[in-house]
């Protein structure tokens, strides 16, 4: 098993960050650009990957009371992950994303995963900033 994790501080309350991250209809705005989540019968989702043009059946669980999203593949059990939002005071939050690959054939490698996590967290921060600025103005 291989695991990866990245964190990023965001200038917003944890509830605002979590609500943006957990909105299935807007996940394409912050997930890696090649991934698209389509909601099914909760907690079921389908993840489409542009690079392979394949759909993967997955589960996505939202635990708002814990400010946590959890996901993973349904049938083959080769991949799982979670996103945790924590308030750090002063109107800011820290977001941590953790990925676990149980099957090395599905692990794109440390550099690719690190780049994808960093980019996704940056994109999520941009979406959160837009949401906070829109609500304020």
C-alpha positions in Angstrom: 0.0 0.0 0.0 1.2 3.5 -0.8 -0.1 6.6 0.9 0.1 10.3 0.0 -1.0 13.4 2.0 -1.0 17.1 1.5 -2.4 20.0 3.5 -3.2 23.7 2.7 -4.4 26.6 4.8 -7.4 28.5 3.4 -8.7 31.9 4.4 -12.3 30.8 5.3 -14.3 29.2 8.0 -14.2 25.4 8.0 -18.0 25.2 7.2 -17.5 27.3 4.1 -14.5 25.2 3.0 -16.3 21.9 3.7 -19.5 23.0 1.9 -17.5 23.9 -1.2 -15.4 20.7 -1.2 -18.5 18.4 -0.5 -20.7 19.9 -3.3 -20.7 17.0 -5.8 -22.1 19.2 -8.5 -19.0 21.5 -8.2 -16.2 19.0 -7.6 -15.0 19.3 -11.1 -13.9 22.8 -10.3 -11.3 21.6 -7.8 -10.5 18.0 -8.5 -7.7 17.1 -11.0 -8.9 18.3 -14.4 -9.0 14.8 -15.8 -11.5 13.6 -13.2 -15.3 14.1 -13.2 -17.6 13.0 -10.5 -21.2 12.1 -11.3 -23.6 11.5 -8.5 -25.6 8.3 -8.3 -27.8 6.9 -5.6 -25.9 8.1 -2.4 -23.3 7.2 -1.5 -22.6 5.9 -5.0 -20.8 8.0 -7.5 -19.2 7.4 -10.9 -15.8 8.9 -11.5 -14.8 9.5 -15.2 -11.2 9.8 -16.0 -10.5 11.6 -19.3 -7.0 10.2 -19.7 -8.3 6.6 -19.9 -11.9 7.4 -20.9 -13.0 5.0 -18.3 -15.7 5.2 -15.6 -15.0 3.8 -12.1 -17.7 3.1 -9.6 -17.0 4.6 -6.3 -18.5 5.6 -2.9 -18.4 9.1 -1.5 -19.4 9.7 2.0 -20.0 13.2 3.4 -19.7 13.6 7.2 -20.4 17.3 7.7 -20.5 16.9 11.5 -16.8 15.8 11.3 -16.0 18.1 8.3 -14.8 15.0 6.5 -15.3 13.5 3.0 -14.3 9.8 2.5 -14.2 8.0 -0.9 -13.0 4.8 -2.5 -13.5 2.4 -5.4 -16.5 0.1 -4.9 -15.7 -3.1 -6.8 -12.0 -3.6 -6.9 -11.1 -1.8 -3.6 -7.8 -0.5 -5.1 -8.0 3.1 -3.9 -9.4 5.3 -1.1 -9.0 8.7 0.3 -10.3 11.4 2.6 -10.5 15.1 3.0 -10.5 16.7 6.4 -11.2 20.4 7.2 -10.2 21.8 10.5 -10.6 25.3 11.9 -7.3 26.9 12.9 -8.6 30.2 14.3 -8.7 33.7 12.9 -11.3 32.7 10.2 -8.9 30.3 8.6 -9.0 26.5 8.0 -6.6 23.8 7.2 -7.5 21.2 4.6 -5.8 17.8 4.5 -6.2 15.3 1.7 -5.0 11.7 2.1 -4.9 9.1 -0.6 -4.2 5.3 -0.2 -3.5 3.0 -3.2 -3.9 -0.7 -2.3 -3.0 -1.9 -5.7 0.3 -0.6 -7.1 -1.0 -0.8 -10.7 -3.4 2.1 -9.9 -0.7 4.3 -8.2 0.4 7.0 -10.7 3.6 7.6 -8.6 4.7 10.1 -6.0 5.4 13.0 -8.3 2.1 12.7 -10.3 0.0 12.3 -7.1 1.8 15.1 -5.3 1.3 17.5 -8.2 -2.4 16.5 -8.5 -2.9 17.0 -4.7 -1.2 20.4 -4.7 -3.1 21.5 -7.8 -6.4 20.3 -6.4 -5.9 22.1 -3.1 -5.0 25.3 -4.9 -8.1 25.0 -7.1 -10.3 24.3 -4.0 -8.8 27.4 -2.3 -9.7 29.5 -5.4 -13.3 28.2 -5.3 -13.6 28.9 -1.6 -12.2 32.5 -2.1 -14.8 33.1 -4.9 -17.6 31.8 -2.7 -16.5 33.9 0.3 -16.1 37.0 -1.8 -19.4 36.5 -3.5 -21.2 36.0 -0.1 -19.5 39.2 1.2 -20.2 41.4 -1.7 
